[in-house]
Amino acid sequence: MMEIVIWICGIMLGLATVACVIRVAKGPSILDRVLALDVMLLIISVALCLEMVYNRHTDYLLFVIAACTLGFIGSVTVSRYVSDQRNA
Amino acid sequence: MELFLEILVAVLLITGCLMSLIAGIGLLTFPDMLTRMHAATKPQVLGFLLIFAGLAIHLRSWAVVPLLLLAWGMQLLTAPVSAHMIGRAGYRTKHAAKDSLYADELKQVVDKVSNSPATGAIEVSPSETKESQD
């Protein structure tokens, strides 16, 4: 039964990743792209959790925490440097 | 009991992944940066909570719960900060479509600041400045 659940979750995560990639390609501003890449990092974390569920181990927990931190630092850094060029 | 826990794990995992799918669909279809921000925060808190609960129940171990709580607490702390930074940058660079807003409470503050003289003194009334000069 767990196999079917993992398949369903994987398909949903794949569709979400495709949507994020389309938004990264289309996104009118850099902030849309940052937002979509943030969501992609979250999807990667969720996929790591799914792998841990499938193989019953806890090796990737630290990678999940590192991915959360990376997403935070990345989006804050990029949005810090997106400023109004007239006042810069 | 075992079957019940398995079904619970399945429901938690599928709902958590559904949050990611909702975020992807929202990112793709919403028209504006601010509405896309609203969609993108769905998997950050609720999705992670469901996935982590499913993982801990599936592993049947209390030892992973502190680490999962650390990861989830980090998300809780950092999601508002990054959302605030993105929204602030979007408001300042006119990326946010302001004609779609129902209420813009920040506009009053911005007008007040931009109409005041460039000394940085915003809230100071004329009498107070006179006293301080004396």
Backbone of each chain as ProteinMPNN parsed JSONL, in Angstrom:
{"seq_chain_A": "MMEIVIWICGIMLGLATVACVIRVAKGPSILDRVLALDVMLLIISVALCLEMVYNRHTDYLLFVIAACTLGFIGSVTVSRYVSDQRNA", "coords_chain_A": {"N_chain_A": [[0.824, -1.201, 0.0], [1.99, 1.191, 0.739], [3.61, 1.676, -1.387], [1.881, 2.511, -3.46], [0.969, 4.892, -2.365], [3.329, 6.387, -2.296], [3.763, 6.592, -5.026], [1.549, 8.147, -5.834], [2.05, 10.521, -4.412], [4.519, 11.204, -5.514], [3.833, 11.734, -8.175], [2.218, 13.979, -7.828], [4.072, 15.767, -6.751], [5.793, 15.961, -8.919], [4.171, 17.22, -10.861], [3.803, 19.656, -9.548], [6.427, 20.59, -9.571], [6.835, 20.959, -12.309], [5.032, 23.039, -12.77], [6.26, 25.037, -11.241], [8.667, 25.343, -12.643], [7.73, 26.336, -15.061], [6.753, 28.77, -14.157], [9.118, 29.95, -13.311], [10.366, 30.261, -15.763], [8.561, 31.933, -17.131], [7.969, 34.055, -15.413], [7.254, 37.433, -14.757], [8.719, 39.248, -13.166], [11.753, 39.378, -11.164], [11.14, 38.679, -8.62], [8.973, 36.944, -8.733], [10.27, 34.748, -9.776], [12.06, 34.135, -7.734], [10.237, 33.389, -5.779], [9.081, 31.107, -6.964], [11.32, 29.442, -7.124], [11.837, 29.112, -4.444], [9.604, 27.611, -3.677], [10.217, 25.359, -5.168], [12.452, 24.413, -3.787], [11.229, 23.704, -1.406], [9.693, 21.599, -2.372], [11.703, 19.805, -2.98], [12.596, 19.232, -0.387], [10.307, 17.952, 0.615], [10.304, 15.748, -1.057], [12.631, 14.468, -0.202], [11.77, 13.717, 2.344], [9.782, 11.901, 1.597], [11.347, 9.917, 0.442], [12.677, 9.046, 2.715], [10.52, 7.95, 4.073], [9.893, 5.846, 2.346], [12.169, 4.153, 2.326], [12.576, 3.761, 5.001], [14.477, 5.155, 6.763], [16.555, 7.619, 8.475], [18.397, 9.318, 7.384], [18.42, 11.674, 5.911], [17.503, 13.82, 7.323], [18.955, 16.016, 8.241], [19.604, 17.171, 5.842], [17.134, 18.089, 5.034], [16.68, 20.116, 6.918], [18.814, 21.778, 6.232], [18.049, 22.491, 3.642], [15.753, 24.006, 4.141], [16.921, 26.197, 5.479], [18.6, 27.184, 3.473], [16.735, 28.01, 1.526], [15.487, 30.129, 2.852], [17.671, 31.943, 3.265], [18.423, 32.428, 0.612], [16.088, 33.616, -0.601], [15.754, 35.906, 0.964], [18.169, 37.247, 0.537], [18.148, 37.78, -2.256], [15.815, 39.358, -2.497], [16.57, 41.472, -0.958], [18.383, 42.81, -2.538], [16.88, 43.547, -4.676], [16.009, 46.5, -5.512], [14.697, 49.845, -5.672], [15.869, 51.402, -8.469], [16.169, 54.112, -8.912], [16.528, 55.335, -6.487], [18.785, 54.161, -5.587]], "CA_chain_A": [[0.0, 0.0, 0.0], [2.844, 2.368, 0.809], [4.124, 1.917, -2.735], [0.89, 3.308, -4.196], [0.958, 6.241, -1.776], [4.526, 7.089, -2.756], [3.563, 6.927, -6.439], [0.614, 9.283, -5.943], [2.74, 11.725, -3.932], [5.558, 11.564, -6.478], [3.218, 12.358, -9.353], [1.791, 15.336, -7.455], [5.26, 16.618, -6.63], [6.304, 16.222, -10.264], [3.338, 18.256, -11.487], [4.095, 20.938, -8.893], [7.726, 21.055, -10.048], [6.664, 21.473, -13.668], [4.396, 24.361, -12.655], [7.259, 25.994, -10.755], [9.636, 25.616, -13.709], [7.072, 27.226, -16.024], [6.687, 30.115, -13.578], [10.472, 30.507, -13.338], [10.667, 30.669, -17.134], [7.692, 33.015, -17.579], [7.806, 35.081, -14.392], [7.556, 38.777, -15.261], [9.738, 39.923, -12.37], [12.684, 38.451, -10.497], [10.552, 38.212, -7.363], [8.2, 35.744, -9.058], [11.2, 33.625, -9.953], [12.546, 33.758, -6.403], [9.136, 32.686, -5.125], [8.936, 29.777, -7.553], [12.472, 28.617, -6.743], [11.626, 28.778, -3.038], [8.667, 26.489, -3.642], [10.913, 24.164, -5.666], [13.283, 23.893, -2.698], [10.313, 23.016, -0.492], [9.314, 20.325, -2.988], [12.847, 18.917, -2.801], [12.566, 18.762, 0.998], [9.221, 16.986, 0.751], [10.722, 14.526, -1.736], [13.567, 13.787, 0.695], [10.966, 13.07, 3.385], [9.126, 10.736, 0.995], [12.36, 8.873, 0.304], [12.9, 8.472, 4.047], [9.378, 7.095, 4.388], [9.912, 4.635, 1.52], [13.262, 3.252, 2.714], [12.586, 3.648, 6.465], [15.696, 5.589, 7.444], [16.493, 9.029, 8.87], [19.692, 9.898, 7.024], [18.319, 12.939, 5.182], [16.835, 14.845, 8.127], [19.77, 17.227, 8.265], [19.486, 17.813, 4.52], [15.857, 18.817, 5.018], [16.881, 21.362, 7.663], [19.704, 22.627, 5.438], [17.291, 23.032, 2.51], [14.91, 25.091, 4.674], [17.763, 27.368, 5.741], [19.059, 27.713, 2.183], [15.644, 28.738, 0.886], [15.311, 31.408, 3.57], [18.793, 32.854, 2.982], [18.386, 32.807, -0.802], [15.026, 34.566, -0.959], [15.988, 37.177, 1.635], [19.284, 37.929, -0.114], [17.76, 38.315, -3.563], [14.852, 40.454, -2.373], [17.274, 42.629, -0.395], [19.072, 43.547, -3.592], [15.921, 44.088, -5.64], [15.609, 47.781, -4.944], [14.354, 50.865, -6.646], [17.148, 51.857, -9.003], [16.283, 55.575, -8.891], [17.007, 55.761, -5.176], [19.922, 53.347, -5.157]], "C_chain_A": [[0.866, 1.262, 0.0], [3.414, 2.719, -0.563], [3.174, 2.812, -3.545], [0.878, 4.752, -3.693], [2.162, 7.041, -2.278], [4.386, 7.475, -4.22], [2.664, 8.149, -6.594], [1.316, 10.582, -5.54], [3.799, 12.173, -4.928], [4.984, 12.246, -7.701], [2.783, 13.789, -9.036], [2.996, 16.274, -7.353], [5.85, 16.936, -8.0], [5.513, 17.299, -10.977], [3.626, 19.621, -10.883], [5.434, 21.486, -9.381], [7.63, 21.618, -11.455], [6.036, 22.864, -13.638], [5.402, 25.407, -12.199], [8.26, 26.346, -11.848], [9.027, 26.556, -14.746], [7.023, 28.649, -15.479], [8.07, 30.757, -13.549], [10.794, 31.001, -14.748], [9.856, 31.886, -17.538], [7.837, 34.273, -16.748], [8.169, 36.486, -14.806], [8.647, 39.47, -14.458], [10.63, 38.888, -11.705], [12.077, 37.922, -9.21], [9.668, 36.991, -7.586], [9.111, 34.536, -9.177], [11.744, 33.158, -8.611], [11.488, 32.952, -5.664], [9.004, 31.261, -5.645], [10.113, 28.879, -7.169], [12.4, 28.23, -5.267], [10.695, 27.577, -2.913], [9.333, 25.216, -4.162], [11.807, 23.562, -4.597], [12.423, 23.168, -1.658], [9.912, 21.664, -1.057], [10.453, 19.321, -2.859], [12.877, 18.367, -1.374], [11.485, 17.703, 1.196], [9.597, 15.672, 0.082], [11.736, 13.754, -0.901], [12.808, 13.061, 1.806], [10.281, 11.823, 2.834], [10.116, 9.591, 0.825], [12.639, 8.221, 1.655], [11.741, 7.57, 4.454], [9.482, 5.777, 3.628], [10.972, 3.651, 1.995], [13.44, 3.136, 4.217], [13.948, 3.975, 7.066], [15.581, 7.081, 7.731], [17.748, 9.772, 8.442], [19.57, 11.322, 6.492], [17.703, 14.053, 6.011], [17.628, 16.149, 8.132], [19.736, 17.947, 6.927], [18.195, 18.599, 4.41], [16.016, 20.155, 5.74], [17.764, 22.32, 6.87], [18.952, 23.247, 4.261], [16.377, 24.16, 2.962], [15.735, 26.357, 4.871], [18.225, 28.014, 4.445], [17.979, 28.528, 1.497], [15.429, 30.1, 1.526], [16.415, 32.393, 3.184], [18.738, 33.337, 1.532], [17.331, 33.849, -1.091], [15.246, 35.911, -0.276], [17.113, 37.952, 0.94], [18.865, 38.553, -1.431], [16.82, 39.492, -3.398], [15.476, 41.67, -1.697], [17.899, 43.476, -1.492], [18.168, 43.943, -4.749], [15.428, 45.397, -5.071], [15.273, 48.736, -6.073], [15.638, 51.515, -7.171], [17.299, 53.375, -8.947], [16.858, 56.06, -7.571], [18.285, 55.044, -4.75], [21.208, 54.169, -5.121]], "O_chain_A": [[0.536, 2.261, -0.639], [3.668, 3.884, -0.87], [3.607, 3.744, -4.222], [0.79, 5.7, -4.473], [2.039, 8.212, -2.636], [4.829, 8.549, -4.627], [2.956, 9.061, -7.367], [1.201, 11.602, -6.22], [3.967, 13.369, -5.167], [5.553, 13.209, -8.213], [2.95, 14.695, -9.853], [2.949, 17.418, -7.807], [6.347, 18.039, -8.226], [6.083, 18.182, -11.618], [3.689, 20.623, -11.595], [5.577, 22.692, -9.583], [8.259, 22.628, -11.77], [6.446, 23.757, -14.38], [5.407, 26.53, -12.703], [8.661, 27.503, -11.976], [9.698, 27.455, -15.252], [7.22, 29.614, -16.216], [8.195, 31.967, -13.738], [11.425, 32.046, -14.909], [10.373, 32.781, -18.208], [7.832, 35.391, -17.264], [9.317, 36.72, -15.183], [9.435, 40.22, -15.033], [10.321, 37.696, -11.678], [12.446, 36.842, -8.748], [9.611, 36.101, -6.737], [8.77, 33.439, -8.736], [11.878, 31.96, -8.365], [11.796, 31.959, -5.004], [8.835, 30.321, -4.868], [9.927, 27.688, -6.917], [12.847, 27.149, -4.883], [10.957, 26.649, -2.149], [9.058, 24.123, -3.668], [11.919, 22.34, -4.498], [12.834, 22.15, -1.101], [9.8, 20.688, -0.315], [10.215, 18.131, -2.653], [13.149, 17.185, -1.167], [11.71, 16.688, 1.856], [9.256, 14.6, 0.582], [11.714, 12.523, -0.885], [13.152, 11.936, 2.169], [10.204, 10.803, 3.518], [9.769, 8.429, 1.037], [12.817, 7.006, 1.743], [11.947, 6.544, 5.103], [9.199, 4.714, 4.18], [10.715, 2.449, 2.063], [14.372, 2.471, 4.67], [14.513, 3.163, 7.798], [14.635, 7.734, 7.291], [18.126, 10.758, 9.075], [20.514, 12.103, 6.607], [17.406, 15.123, 5.48], [17.061, 17.238, 8.04], [19.826, 19.173, 6.87], [18.153, 19.651, 3.771], [15.558, 21.192, 5.258], [17.506, 23.523, 6.832], [19.191, 24.405, 3.919], [16.233, 25.16, 2.26], [15.317, 27.45, 4.487], [18.241, 29.239, 4.325], [18.248, 29.598, 0.952], [15.217, 31.097, 0.837], [16.136, 33.535, 2.82], [18.976, 34.513, 1.255], [17.612, 34.855, -1.743], [14.958, 36.953, -0.865], [17.02, 39.168, 0.773], [19.179, 39.712, -1.704], [16.982, 40.515, -4.064], [14.97, 42.783, -1.842], [17.943, 44.703, -1.396], [18.613, 44.594, -5.695], [14.524, 45.41, -4.236], [15.526, 48.473, -7.249], [16.399, 52.107, -6.406], [18.42, 53.883, -8.934], [17.58, 57.056, -7.523], [18.807, 55.3, -3.665], [22.268, 53.644, -4.781]]}, "seq_chain_B": "MELFLEILVAVLLITGCLMSLIAGIGLLTFPDMLTRMHAATKPQVLGFLLIFAGLAIHLRSWAVVPLLLLAWGMQLLTAPVSAHMIGRAGYRTKHAAKDSLYADELKQVVDKVSNSPATGAIEVSPSETKESQD", "coords_chain_B": {"N_chain_B": [[-4.688, -1.848, 14.677], [-2.18, -1.409, 13.547], [-2.854, -1.287, 10.841], [-4.491, 0.939, 10.916], [-2.63, 2.944, 11.568], [-1.059, 2.87, 9.283], [-2.869, 3.719, 7.324], [-3.341, 6.262, 8.287], [-0.817, 7.435, 7.961], [-0.686, 7.353, 5.17], [-2.773, 9.101, 4.461], [-1.837, 11.486, 5.608], [0.571, 11.901, 4.201], [-0.308, 12.13, 1.543], [-1.999, 14.338, 1.695], [-0.153, 16.275, 2.456], [1.538, 16.358, 0.202], [-0.331, 17.213, -1.584], [-0.585, 19.85, -0.836], [1.798, 20.937, -1.844], [1.271, 20.599, -4.551], [-0.913, 22.292, -4.812], [0.348, 24.705, -4.31], [2.005, 24.84, -6.569], [0.088, 24.962, -8.66], [-1.174, 27.322, -7.944], [0.934, 29.159, -8.2], [1.196, 29.058, -10.928], [-1.245, 29.949, -12.007], [-2.25, 32.243, -10.723], [-2.718, 35.814, -10.969], [-0.96, 37.806, -10.092], [1.847, 39.16, -8.261], [1.549, 39.345, -5.462], [-0.654, 37.71, -4.902], [0.408, 35.329, -5.769], [2.373, 34.999, -3.853], [0.765, 34.413, -1.68], [-0.175, 31.881, -2.434], [2.211, 30.455, -2.474], [2.97, 30.057, 0.134], [1.593, 27.962, 1.148], [2.672, 25.185, 1.219], [4.715, 25.625, 2.977], [4.233, 25.742, 5.768], [1.827, 24.277, 6.609], [1.944, 22.067, 4.849], [4.494, 21.019, 5.398], [4.128, 20.362, 8.084], [2.225, 18.275, 7.918], [3.64, 16.388, 6.358], [5.872, 15.878, 7.974], [4.649, 14.849, 10.257], [3.551, 12.522, 9.163], [5.932, 11.2, 8.484], [7.165, 10.797, 11.012], [5.26, 9.158, 12.265], [5.289, 6.988, 10.569], [7.893, 6.004, 10.881], [7.704, 5.213, 13.482], [9.044, 6.276, 15.721], [10.123, 8.17, 18.495], [12.466, 9.486, 18.506], [13.092, 10.97, 16.253], [11.452, 13.102, 16.389], [12.249, 15.567, 17.766], [14.167, 16.622, 15.923], [12.575, 16.91, 13.633], [10.759, 18.75, 14.631], [12.51, 20.852, 14.962], [13.185, 21.461, 12.289], [10.64, 22.164, 11.372], [9.996, 24.286, 13.073], [11.946, 26.077, 12.293], [11.052, 26.655, 9.713], [8.644, 27.908, 10.439], [9.661, 30.195, 11.666], [11.168, 31.453, 9.663], [9.608, 31.744, 7.358], [7.717, 33.983, 7.563], [9.573, 36.092, 7.57], [10.96, 35.967, 5.107], [8.779, 36.24, 3.402], [7.96, 38.795, 4.105], [10.184, 40.293, 3.247], [10.141, 39.82, 0.479], [7.634, 40.849, -0.2], [7.998, 43.526, 0.526], [10.086, 44.331, -1.184], [8.717, 43.95, -3.589], [6.632, 45.829, -3.367], [8.06, 48.219, -3.333], [9.356, 48.274, -5.799], [7.377, 48.425, -7.655], [6.47, 46.07, -8.683], [4.326, 44.726, -7.644], [0.927, 44.601, -8.467], [-0.817, 47.329, -7.986], [-3.326, 48.276, -8.549], [-5.064, 46.234, -8.189], [-5.549, 45.995, -5.556], [-7.623, 46.008, -2.634], [-7.392, 47.468, -0.293], [-4.926, 49.723, 0.704], [-2.879, 50.2, 2.991], [-0.32, 50.907, 3.447], [0.194, 52.957, 1.737], [-0.535, 55.478, 2.728], [1.435, 55.953, 4.657], [3.718, 55.977, 3.073], [3.203, 58.19, 1.427], [3.187, 60.203, 3.356], [5.842, 60.154, 4.229], [7.194, 60.782, 1.868], [6.27, 63.341, 1.365], [7.235, 64.862, 3.434], [9.935, 67.046, 4.528], [13.369, 66.389, 3.577], [14.784, 65.672, 5.868], [14.569, 63.501, 7.411], [13.055, 63.67, 9.639], [10.001, 62.733, 10.522], [7.662, 62.499, 12.116], [7.758, 64.764, 13.598], [6.445, 67.711, 14.895], [6.066, 71.258, 14.029], [6.323, 72.954, 16.338], [7.778, 71.414, 18.114], [10.221, 71.154, 16.812], [11.088, 73.762, 16.963], [11.483, 74.089, 19.693], [13.538, 72.284, 20.099], [15.511, 73.444, 18.635], [15.988, 75.741, 20.07]], "CA_chain_B": [[-3.918, -0.654, 15.032], [-1.129, -1.243, 12.533], [-3.496, -0.845, 9.599], [-4.963, 2.304, 11.132], [-1.489, 3.856, 11.466], [-0.648, 2.932, 7.876], [-3.825, 4.572, 6.597], [-3.102, 7.636, 8.75], [0.39, 7.905, 7.281], [-1.005, 7.576, 3.763], [-3.575, 10.319, 4.338], [-0.988, 12.637, 5.915], [1.531, 12.152, 3.12], [-0.984, 12.584, 0.319], [-2.455, 15.71, 1.909], [1.018, 17.153, 2.431], [1.986, 16.557, -1.175], [-1.363, 18.014, -2.242], [-0.266, 21.259, -0.563], [2.806, 21.348, -2.82], [0.615, 20.713, -5.857], [-1.719, 23.516, -4.772], [1.268, 25.838, -4.464], [2.42, 24.913, -7.968], [-1.027, 25.445, -9.485], [-1.374, 28.733, -7.624], [2.005, 29.931, -8.826], [1.014, 29.091, -12.372], [-2.49, 30.548, -12.502], [-2.626, 33.511, -10.122], [-2.308, 36.859, -11.903], [-0.242, 38.925, -9.488], [2.904, 38.668, -7.389], [1.093, 39.206, -4.083], [-1.489, 36.512, -4.806], [1.305, 34.162, -5.872], [2.99, 34.816, -2.538], [-0.236, 33.733, -0.853], [-0.207, 30.463, -2.789], [3.494, 29.795, -2.245], [3.204, 29.752, 1.545], [0.805, 26.807, 1.599], [3.437, 24.012, 1.671], [5.785, 25.957, 3.908], [3.89, 25.452, 7.151], [0.882, 23.164, 6.751], [2.453, 20.919, 4.118], [5.605, 20.421, 6.141], [3.595, 19.744, 9.311], [1.606, 16.991, 7.573], [4.667, 15.448, 5.901], [6.708, 15.476, 9.106], [3.843, 13.962, 11.106], [3.509, 11.229, 8.494], [7.25, 10.562, 8.583], [7.403, 10.333, 12.384], [4.38, 8.032, 12.565], [5.719, 5.837, 9.783], [9.112, 5.437, 11.46], [7.364, 4.752, 14.829], [10.116, 6.585, 16.661], [10.092, 9.498, 19.087], [13.791, 10.099, 18.44], [13.188, 11.915, 15.146], [10.509, 14.208, 16.579], [12.914, 16.87, 17.992], [14.761, 17.143, 14.682], [11.492, 17.366, 12.761], [10.24, 19.991, 15.209], [13.483, 21.906, 14.661], [13.007, 21.863, 10.891], [9.356, 22.837, 11.205], [10.09, 25.583, 13.746], [12.745, 26.959, 11.436], [10.134, 27.135, 8.675], [7.704, 28.867, 11.046], [10.326, 31.463, 11.953], [11.753, 32.109, 8.505], [8.63, 32.021, 6.301], [7.235, 35.375, 7.582], [10.636, 37.053, 7.263], [11.205, 36.013, 3.662], [7.587, 36.805, 2.761], [8.003, 40.242, 4.321], [11.208, 40.892, 2.388], [9.7, 39.771, -0.921], [6.544, 41.804, -0.36], [8.555, 44.876, 0.62], [10.771, 44.624, -2.437], [7.721, 44.067, -4.641], [5.908, 47.093, -3.23], [8.927, 49.348, -3.658], [9.783, 48.283, -7.195], [6.167, 48.478, -8.476], [6.134, 44.778, -9.276], [2.996, 44.356, -7.186], [-0.111, 45.342, -9.183], [-1.53, 48.006, -6.908], [-4.721, 48.555, -8.888], [-5.897, 45.105, -7.795], [-5.676, 45.96, -4.106], [-8.822, 46.61, -2.061], [-6.967, 48.45, 0.7], [-3.47, 49.922, 0.669], [-2.616, 50.997, 4.193], [1.064, 51.385, 3.422], [0.302, 54.121, 0.864], [-0.587, 56.688, 3.549], [2.747, 56.152, 5.288], [4.684, 56.332, 2.029], [2.93, 59.576, 1.038], [3.607, 61.063, 4.455], [7.304, 60.224, 4.237], [7.724, 61.437, 0.679], [5.902, 64.756, 1.393], [7.963, 65.572, 4.478], [11.277, 67.455, 4.09], [14.302, 65.263, 3.526], [15.657, 65.618, 7.043], [14.352, 62.261, 8.121], [12.134, 63.886, 10.745], [8.706, 62.495, 9.929], [6.57, 62.702, 13.046], [8.022, 65.935, 14.447], [5.625, 68.864, 14.559], [6.889, 72.475, 13.988], [6.645, 73.499, 17.658], [8.828, 70.606, 18.728], [11.514, 71.474, 16.205], [11.521, 75.047, 17.464], [12.04, 73.889, 21.022], [14.814, 71.576, 20.046], [16.546, 74.359, 18.146], [16.349, 76.617, 21.191]], "C_chain_B": [[-2.863, -0.352, 13.975], [-1.71, -0.701, 11.224], [-3.965, 0.602, 9.724], [-3.81, 3.299, 10.98], [-1.019, 3.984, 10.021], [-1.565, 3.851, 7.08], [-3.629, 6.036, 6.985], [-1.879, 8.234, 8.062], [0.089, 8.227, 5.821], [-1.778, 8.879, 3.582], [-2.709, 11.557, 4.583], [-0.047, 12.95, 4.765], [0.845, 12.706, 1.89], [-1.482, 14.021, 0.499], [-1.295, 16.696, 1.875], [1.527, 17.412, 1.033], [0.958, 17.364, -1.961], [-1.127, 19.5, -2.009], [0.776, 21.767, -1.56], [2.179, 21.532, -4.199], [-0.233, 21.981, -5.922], [-0.825, 24.737, -4.963], [1.717, 25.976, -5.907], [1.325, 25.465, -8.857], [-1.275, 26.93, -9.233], [-0.317, 29.619, -8.248], [1.772, 30.087, -10.316], [-0.163, 29.949, -12.797], [-2.811, 31.904, -11.889], [-2.023, 34.666, -10.909], [-1.224, 37.789, -11.389], [0.818, 38.374, -8.544], [2.407, 38.444, -5.963], [0.2, 37.982, -3.909], [-0.643, 35.245, -4.951], [2.036, 33.914, -4.566], [2.047, 34.077, -1.606], [-0.259, 32.236, -1.152], [1.083, 29.755, -2.375], [3.722, 29.45, -0.789], [2.42, 28.543, 2.013], [1.684, 25.629, 2.004], [4.448, 24.338, 2.748], [5.457, 25.545, 5.325], [2.995, 24.213, 7.246], [1.393, 21.908, 6.05], [3.576, 20.223, 4.866], [5.112, 19.749, 7.416], [3.022, 18.365, 9.004], [2.66, 15.96, 7.183], [5.503, 14.949, 7.078], [5.936, 14.563, 10.049], [3.757, 12.575, 10.483], [4.819, 10.481, 8.615], [7.479, 10.0, 9.981], [6.515, 9.141, 12.726], [4.826, 6.795, 11.8], [6.965, 5.19, 10.377], [8.869, 4.884, 12.861], [8.46, 5.077, 15.837], [9.934, 7.996, 17.183], [11.418, 10.204, 18.903], [13.883, 11.122, 17.318], [12.338, 13.155, 15.383], [11.214, 15.537, 16.893], [13.531, 17.453, 16.736], [13.682, 17.663, 13.737], [10.885, 18.66, 13.288], [11.195, 21.144, 14.953], [13.309, 22.403, 13.228], [11.711, 22.643, 10.715], [9.358, 24.209, 11.875], [10.906, 26.581, 12.954], [11.877, 27.512, 10.303], [9.184, 28.183, 9.247], [8.364, 30.213, 11.264], [10.731, 32.195, 10.682], [10.737, 32.446, 7.424], [8.09, 33.454, 6.374], [8.308, 36.38, 7.181], [10.853, 37.131, 5.749], [9.993, 36.565, 2.923], [7.55, 38.314, 2.921], [9.01, 40.907, 3.392], [10.759, 40.929, 0.934], [8.579, 40.777, -1.158], [7.032, 43.244, -0.339], [9.259, 45.263, -0.676], [9.776, 44.789, -3.577], [6.961, 45.374, -4.574], [6.773, 48.258, -3.689], [9.274, 49.418, -5.129], [8.601, 48.235, -8.151], [5.892, 47.163, -9.209], [4.75, 44.313, -8.848], [1.971, 45.226, -7.903], [-1.015, 46.026, -8.17], [-2.98, 48.299, -7.259], [-5.63, 47.387, -8.529], [-6.089, 45.035, -6.287], [-6.989, 46.59, -3.666], [-8.463, 47.704, -1.061], [-5.453, 48.527, 0.678], [-3.099, 50.82, 1.844], [-1.202, 51.54, 4.214], [1.196, 52.682, 2.638], [0.288, 55.422, 1.66], [0.777, 56.994, 4.15], [3.763, 56.608, 4.252], [4.478, 57.772, 1.58], [3.418, 60.557, 2.082], [5.124, 61.248, 4.439], [7.803, 61.018, 3.045], [7.342, 62.918, 0.64], [6.678, 65.548, 2.433], [9.33, 65.99, 3.956], [12.294, 66.353, 4.328], [15.252, 65.229, 4.708], [15.543, 64.311, 7.784], [13.419, 62.416, 9.296], [10.718, 63.806, 10.212], [7.599, 62.933, 10.867], [6.703, 64.014, 13.816], [7.182, 67.103, 13.975], [6.485, 70.135, 14.632], [7.26, 73.017, 15.356], [7.784, 72.722, 18.306], [10.196, 70.923, 18.132], [12.032, 72.816, 16.719], [12.159, 74.917, 18.861], [13.414, 73.212, 20.974], [15.921, 72.494, 19.517], [16.963, 75.328, 19.235], [17.217, 75.835, 22.19]], "O_chain_B": [[-2.676, 0.794, 13.565], [-1.153, 0.198, 10.592], [-3.858, 1.389, 8.783], [-3.963, 4.351, 10.358], [-0.629, 5.066, 9.581], [-1.107, 4.656, 6.27], [-3.731, 6.934, 6.149], [-1.896, 9.388, 7.634], [0.546, 9.241, 5.294], [-1.489, 9.664, 2.679], [-2.823, 12.553, 3.869], [0.123, 14.111, 4.39], [1.343, 13.639, 1.26], [-1.4, 14.829, -0.426], [-1.417, 17.8, 1.345], [1.904, 18.535, 0.699], [1.307, 18.102, -2.883], [-1.428, 20.322, -2.875], [0.664, 22.884, -2.065], [2.498, 22.475, -4.923], [-0.272, 22.661, -6.948], [-1.178, 25.677, -5.674], [1.805, 27.089, -6.427], [1.575, 26.323, -9.703], [-1.546, 27.697, -10.157], [-0.62, 30.696, -8.762], [2.105, 31.117, -10.902], [-0.101, 30.612, -13.833], [-3.582, 32.662, -12.479], [-0.932, 34.528, -11.464], [-0.615, 38.505, -12.184], [0.701, 37.242, -8.076], [2.794, 37.468, -5.32], [0.281, 37.291, -2.894], [-0.936, 34.218, -4.338], [2.296, 32.768, -4.202], [2.471, 33.218, -0.833], [-0.351, 31.417, -0.237], [1.054, 28.592, -1.972], [4.586, 28.627, -0.487], [2.561, 28.129, 3.164], [1.457, 25.089, 3.087], [4.991, 23.43, 3.376], [6.332, 25.04, 6.028], [3.359, 23.225, 7.883], [1.289, 20.808, 6.592], [3.61, 18.996, 4.959], [5.613, 18.69, 7.794], [3.288, 17.402, 9.723], [2.599, 14.807, 7.611], [5.806, 13.76, 7.177], [6.498, 13.607, 10.584], [3.874, 11.569, 11.182], [4.828, 9.268, 8.825], [7.931, 8.865, 10.129], [6.959, 8.212, 13.402], [4.752, 5.681, 12.318], [7.085, 3.964, 10.38], [9.716, 4.166, 13.391], [8.774, 4.261, 16.704], [9.63, 8.914, 16.422], [11.5, 11.413, 19.121], [14.676, 12.058, 17.414], [12.476, 14.15, 14.671], [10.818, 16.562, 16.338], [13.432, 18.658, 16.503], [13.84, 18.714, 13.117], [10.539, 19.555, 12.518], [10.765, 22.279, 14.75], [13.289, 23.609, 12.978], [11.672, 23.649, 10.007], [8.808, 25.173, 11.342], [10.607, 27.775, 12.937], [11.959, 28.696, 9.975], [8.944, 29.218, 8.625], [7.736, 31.255, 11.079], [10.649, 33.421, 10.622], [10.979, 33.359, 6.634], [8.005, 34.105, 5.333], [8.017, 37.389, 6.539], [10.921, 38.22, 5.179], [10.144, 37.278, 1.931], [7.161, 39.034, 2.001], [8.731, 41.958, 2.816], [10.959, 41.923, 0.236], [8.56, 41.472, -2.175], [6.541, 44.085, -1.092], [9.067, 46.359, -1.202], [9.95, 45.654, -4.435], [6.669, 45.973, -5.609], [6.289, 49.175, -4.351], [9.47, 50.51, -5.663], [8.795, 48.023, -9.348], [5.183, 47.135, -10.214], [4.075, 43.595, -9.586], [2.117, 46.448, -7.948], [-1.877, 45.388, -7.567], [-3.789, 48.547, -6.365], [-6.852, 47.532, -8.562], [-6.727, 44.107, -5.79], [-7.429, 47.584, -4.244], [-9.134, 48.733, -0.984], [-4.776, 47.5, 0.638], [-3.017, 52.041, 1.708], [-0.911, 52.513, 4.91], [2.158, 53.429, 2.818], [1.004, 56.365, 1.323], [1.223, 58.141, 4.156], [4.567, 57.505, 4.507], [5.447, 58.502, 1.372], [3.984, 61.601, 1.76], [5.625, 62.358, 4.615], [8.719, 61.83, 3.174], [8.008, 63.695, -0.044], [6.774, 66.771, 2.334], [9.847, 65.362, 3.032], [12.098, 65.488, 5.182], [16.4, 64.806, 4.572], [16.331, 64.034, 8.688], [13.02, 61.422, 9.903], [10.27, 64.718, 9.518], [6.692, 63.66, 10.461], [5.828, 64.338, 14.619], [7.2, 67.452, 12.794], [7.551, 70.096, 15.247], [8.379, 73.493, 15.545], [8.646, 73.302, 18.966], [11.201, 70.959, 18.841], [13.236, 73.004, 16.893], [13.186, 75.521, 19.169], [14.32, 73.555, 21.733], [17.089, 72.36, 19.879], [18.132, 75.701, 19.331], [17.631, 76.384, 23.211]]}, "name": "protein", "num_of_chains": 2, "seq": "MMEIVIWICGIMLGLATVACVIRVAKGPSILDRVLALDVMLLIISVALCLEMVYNRHTDYLLFVIAACTLGFIGSVTVSRYVSDQRNAMELFLEILVAVLLITGCLMSLIAGIGLLTFPDMLTRMHAATKPQVLGFLLIFAGLAIHLRSWAVVPLLLLAWGMQLLTAPVSAHMIGRAGYRTKHAAKDSLYADELKQVVDKVSNSPATGAIEVSPSETKESQD"}
